[in-house]
Each structure stands twice: as C-alpha cells, then as structure tokens.
Amino acid sequence: MVAGKGQWFPCQRVNAFSVAPGRPGGCNSVCRGAGQQLRELVSDSGRAMQRRGLVAGPDFEYFQRRFFTPAEVAEHNQPEDLWVSYLGYVYDLTPLAQEYKGNLLLKPIVEVAGQDISHWFDPKTRDIRKHIDPLTGCLRYRTPRGRFVHVPPQLPRSDWANDFGTAWWQGSTYEVGRLSAKTRNIRIINTLTSQEHTLEVGALESMWEILHRYLPFNAHAASYTWKYEGKNLNMNYTLEENGIRDEEEEFDYLNMDGSFHTPGILLYFNDDLTEL
C-alpha cells in the first residue's frame, strides 16, 4: 500500500519496489523519489551484508577455501577434472589437460591425477628434480615416468615448441589452495532436525571454512548459532582455537580407537532463512 493524495492504494510488486499503476499524481509521481532512495538504501545494504540476511560473515558467493584434504584432491582424478598436489599446495591442471588433450606428453600427468607428486620436486628450488644425463653429460630434469608437458627433450629437436611461456609447475597459475597436512573428523549436529553429519576437515581451517564444507547438507547453515559444550564458537577461529582439541595422539598413546569419540558441534536455529 502507498499514499497518494491522502489515500492508500494497492501496489503491484515490480523489481522489489512498490508502484501504483495508472494513478497520476499518486504513487507514480510521489514515490519516484522515495523509490530512488530505497534503491540506494538496498544497494548500500547489499554491499554491507553481501546477501547474508541477518547473519554476519563472508559472502559465500565469492568465498574461496584455503585448504583441501588429500581425499578431496583424490576425487579429481580424470583428464577432464585433474588435480594434483605438491609441496603443500593443490593445483587444478584441468586447463592444461584440455590444452594438451591427445598429446603423449600428458600421459605421465594423467597417471598421477588426484595424487601428491611432491617427490617430483626439489623442495629448495621448487623446481623439477634434476640429474646428470648419462647420454649427454648435461644437467636435465629427472622424469622416471617419461618426459611430460613443458619438459625439454633430451636432445635438440625441431618439433618441440618452447613458446609456451612459464612451465606449468612454476608460478601460481593453476593453484587453488593449500593441502591440509593434518586432518581430523568433526560431527555437526542440527538440533532443529536432529540430523548429524561427520566431516573430514583440515586442522588449520577456520569455522567459516568448515561451514562452507557443510553447506551441501544444509544451505541455511549460516542461519544457525554454532556451539560446543554450551559456548558460542568464534567462526574466525580454528577448532583448536575454539577449545575443540584434537585428541588423536592421546588415543594412540592409550592404544584406543579414536573413531569412537568424535567431537560434536551443535547448531541452534536463529529463525533466519538466509540461503547461501
């Protein structure tokens, strides 16, 4: 309803703004200035809240996790979806695989899709390991699986194009995040629906990153208060920083199976249907 010449008229909803159709001097003229102010207000509010409704936090439309577990990397093991990890980082080599599709030099990389290939590299130089070639006596890359993309041939050849720029393992072109050196399991219990899910998470992940992992199970995960032992969790902290200790070493010392005790985080609904 909007006011026009002292009366209230029903409005139609157009682009989230109320407009009274066919009322000269009514809502069309009176509300034009107010509509502009409302648009500016909504625009400013959108920039401040980033589609998060009542819940403060990062904008998950552009959110990027920092850590990936070895199990997640292992899922990307096909030429059309090819990830590898090395020296603590995770790389998406799918664009490289598409560029060199059908090339025999891609075969050694496809064979290790989804795996950690840190043993290919010298950790000091972050370059492919080198050795003295017994045939030429020259220092060259060591490639036990065979020469692969961007590695020069053993001897000069006229059919090798070296105009590709930077080799795929140099720089951060294909980097998607860091590899979690240590992972742990955590239970997330929705007190509203009594649903429970166990997630494998990186020890250094923040609670926001863990929430991001949980979104496939609950699109409204940010509409809940996350608690452990009755205390609200700081979503910018890790599990350890929130007092949720990793007791795996203690269980190993006692020769007990730690899988029988997985810490549980309780989610309490905030009456907000923000969907991420």
C-alpha positions in Angstrom: 0.0 0.0 0.0 1.2 3.5 -0.8 -0.1 7.0 -0.1 -1.3 9.3 -2.9 -3.4 12.4 -2.4 -4.3 11.4 1.2 -5.5 7.9 0.1 -3.9 4.4 0.2 -3.8 2.4 -3.0 -2.8 -1.2 -3.5 0.5 -1.5 -5.2 2.0 -4.1 -7.6 5.4 -5.6 -6.8 7.9 -4.6 -9.5 11.6 -5.3 -9.0 11.1 -5.2 -5.2 9.7 -1.6 -5.4 6.0 -0.7 -4.9 4.3 1.2 -7.8 0.7 2.1 -8.0 -0.4 1.7 -11.7 -2.2 4.4 -13.6 -2.5 6.9 -10.7 -1.4 10.3 -12.0 0.0 12.3 -9.2 -0.3 9.3 -7.0 2.4 6.7 -6.3 4.0 7.0 -9.7 4.9 10.6 -9.0 5.1 10.7 -5.2 7.1 7.6 -4.8 9.6 8.1 -7.6 12.0 10.0 -5.4 11.4 7.6 -2.5 11.9 4.7 -4.8 15.3 6.0 -5.8 16.2 6.5 -2.2 15.0 2.9 -1.5 17.1 1.6 -4.3 20.2 3.3 -3.0 19.4 2.0 0.5 19.0 -1.5 -0.7 22.2 -1.2 -2.8 24.2 0.1 0.2 22.7 -2.6 2.4 23.6 -5.3 -0.2 27.2 -4.1 -0.3 27.3 -4.2 3.5 25.6 -7.5 4.2 26.6 -9.4 1.0 23.4 -11.5 0.6 23.8 -12.7 4.2 20.4 -11.6 5.6 20.7 -11.4 9.4 23.9 -13.3 9.7 27.3 -11.5 9.6 30.1 -13.2 7.8 31.8 -13.6 4.4 30.0 -13.6 1.1 29.9 -17.3 0.2 29.1 -16.4 -3.5 32.8 -15.4 -3.8 34.2 -17.4 -0.8 37.3 -19.5 -1.5 38.5 -22.1 0.9 42.2 -22.1 1.7 42.7 -25.8 2.5 41.8 -29.1 0.8 42.3 -32.5 2.2 44.1 -35.3 0.3 40.8 -37.1 0.0 39.3 -34.1 -1.8 42.3 -33.9 -4.2 41.9 -37.7 -4.9 38.4 -37.1 -6.2 39.7 -35.1 -9.1 41.4 -37.9 -10.9 40.2 -37.7 -14.5 41.6 -35.8 -17.5 38.5 -33.6 -17.6 38.9 -32.9 -13.9 42.5 -33.2 -13.0 44.0 -32.0 -9.7 47.4 -32.8 -8.1 49.2 -31.6 -5.0 52.9 -30.9 -4.4 55.0 -29.2 -1.8 52.0 -28.3 0.3 49.8 -26.8 -2.4 46.9 -28.0 -4.5 46.8 -27.3 -8.3 43.9 -27.7 -10.8 45.6 -28.9 -14.0 42.4 -29.3 -15.9 43.0 -26.4 -18.3 46.5 -27.8 -19.0 45.0 -31.2 -19.7 42.4 -29.6 -22.1 45.1 -27.7 -23.9 47.3 -30.7 -24.5 44.5 -33.2 -24.9 45.7 -36.2 -27.0 49.3 -35.3 -26.6 51.5 -38.2 -25.4 53.4 -35.8 -23.1 50.3 -35.5 -21.0 50.3 -39.2 -20.1 52.6 -39.0 -17.1 50.5 -36.3 -15.6 47.2 -38.1 -16.2 48.7 -41.2 -14.5 49.1 -39.2 -11.2 45.8 -37.4 -11.3 44.5 -36.9 -7.8 47.8 -37.7 -6.2 50.6 -35.9 -4.4 53.6 -35.6 -6.6 56.0 -33.7 -4.2 58.6 -36.4 -4.9 58.9 -34.9 -8.4 60.2 -31.6 -7.0 63.3 -30.2 -5.2 61.8 -28.6 -2.1 64.6 -26.0 -2.0 64.2 -24.7 -5.6 60.5 -25.8 -6.1 61.6 -27.0 -9.5 61.6 -30.5 -11.0 64.4 -32.6 -9.6 67.5 -32.7 -11.9 70.2 -35.2 -12.6 73.2 -35.7 -14.9 72.1 -37.3 -18.1 74.4 -40.3 -18.8 73.9 -39.8 -22.5 74.8 -36.2 -22.9 76.5 -35.5 -19.5 74.3 -32.4 -19.1 72.1 -31.5 -16.2 68.5 -32.1 -17.1 65.1 -32.8 -15.5 64.6 -36.2 -13.9 61.4 -37.8 -15.2 61.2 -41.5 -14.3 57.7 -41.8 -15.8 58.8 -40.3 -19.0 59.0 -36.7 -20.3 55.9 -34.7 -19.7 54.4 -31.3 -20.8 56.9 -28.4 -20.8 59.9 -30.6 -20.1 62.5 -30.1 -22.9 63.6 -33.2 -24.9 66.9 -35.0 -24.1 68.4 -33.8 -27.4 67.7 -30.8 -29.6 64.6 -31.3 -31.8 62.9 -29.2 -34.4 59.4 -30.3 -33.4 59.4 -29.1 -29.8 57.7 -25.7 -29.3 59.2 -23.8 -26.4 56.9 -20.7 -26.8 54.6 -21.8 -24.0 55.9 -19.1 -21.6 56.2 -20.3 -18.0 56.2 -24.0 -17.2 53.0 -25.3 -15.6 54.8 -26.1 -12.3 56.3 -22.6 -12.0 54.2 -19.8 -10.6 50.6 -20.0 -9.2 48.5 -20.1 -12.4 46.9 -23.4 -11.5 47.0 -23.1 -7.7 43.6 -23.5 -5.9 44.7 -23.7 -2.3 46.8 -25.4 0.3 47.0 -29.1 1.1 45.9 -29.9 4.7 48.9 -31.6 6.3 46.7 -32.9 9.1 43.0 -33.6 9.0 40.5 -34.6 11.7 36.8 -35.6 11.9 34.1 -33.4 13.4 30.4 -34.2 13.9 27.9 -31.4 13.1 24.5 -31.9 14.8 21.5 -29.9 13.7 19.4 -29.6 16.9 16.4 -28.4 14.8 16.2 -31.5 12.7 18.3 -33.9 14.7 20.4 -34.6 11.6 24.1 -35.4 12.1 26.9 -35.4 9.6 30.6 -36.2 10.1 33.1 -34.1 8.1 36.8 -34.5 7.5 38.3 -31.1 7.9 41.8 -29.6 7.9 43.3 -28.8 11.3 44.0 -25.2 10.2 40.6 -24.4 8.7 38.6 -21.7 10.2 35.0 -22.4 11.3 33.8 -20.4 8.3 35.6 -22.8 6.0 34.1 -25.8 7.9 30.7 -24.1 7.5 31.4 -23.9 3.8 32.0 -27.6 3.7 28.7 -28.2 5.5 26.6 -26.2 3.0 25.8 -29.2 0.8 24.0 -30.7 3.8 22.3 -27.5 4.9 22.0 -24.5 2.7 20.9 -22.4 5.7 24.0 -23.3 7.8 24.8 -19.7 8.4 21.4 -19.2 9.9 22.4 -21.2 13.0 24.5 -20.4 16.1 27.4 -22.9 16.3 28.2 -24.1 19.8 30.5 -26.5 21.5 29.9 -27.5 25.1 27.4 -24.7 25.5 29.7 -21.9 24.2 29.3 -20.0 21.1 32.1 -20.6 18.6 34.2 -17.9 17.1 33.8 -18.5 13.4 37.1 -16.9 12.5 39.0 -19.3 14.7 40.1 -22.9 14.1 38.7 -25.9 16.0 41.7 -25.9 18.4 41.4 -22.1 19.0 37.8 -22.7 19.9 38.8 -25.2 22.5 37.9 -28.3 20.5 41.1 -30.3 21.0 42.4 -33.0 18.6 43.0 -35.9 21.0 44.2 -38.4 18.4 47.7 -38.6 20.0 46.2 -39.3 23.4 44.1 -42.1 21.9 47.1 -43.6 20.2 49.2 -43.5 23.4 46.4 -45.3 25.2 46.1 -47.8 22.3 42.4 -46.8 21.9 40.4 -46.3 18.7 39.9 -42.5 18.4 37.0 -43.0 16.0 34.7 -43.9 18.9 35.0 -40.3 20.1 34.4 -37.6 17.6 33.7 -34.1 19.0 30.3 -32.8 18.1 29.3 -29.2 17.3 25.7 -28.3 18.0 23.7 -26.0 15.6 20.9 -23.9 17.0 18.5 -22.2 14.6 18.3 -18.4 14.6 14.9 -18.0 12.8 16.6 -16.7 9.7 16.2 -18.4 6.3 19.3 -17.0 4.7 20.4 -19.3 1.9 24.0 -19.4 0.7 
